[in-house]
């Protein structure tokens, strides 16, 4: 099977959404736009976590020496985003104070309408701290997020508003 492989840097988009109306946590194109959405992509230095794991339940029995298991609870890993600090603006710091609730959205393959590559994480900012160093690197701060409920994974990236209008005519 031939694949078109890619590097996430320069392709993946990361958004902060203040709200998502759908119970399924799948944002509309309007919700992926201002004033509800802020594109964080250009300020992101590093991303960590943002995945689910399963805590398997061991189910050994007396009939075998093999210890089988069944799926258990799903759990979200600790997740964070490290941002570059802006010396003249505190836009992102103001957007992400400790305790604020919202949604972090990843368009993993970029903004490709219809691609099943949108992940939406309902979150609360657990902490936000500056990272100090005396080395030769840009100033950064890290926001750590608690994932509040199951994310919507592999959802289709919504069509642009112009495409929706043409389709309804």
Order of alpha helices (4+ residues) and beta strands (2+ residues): beta-beta-beta-beta-beta-beta-alpha-beta-beta-beta-beta-alpha
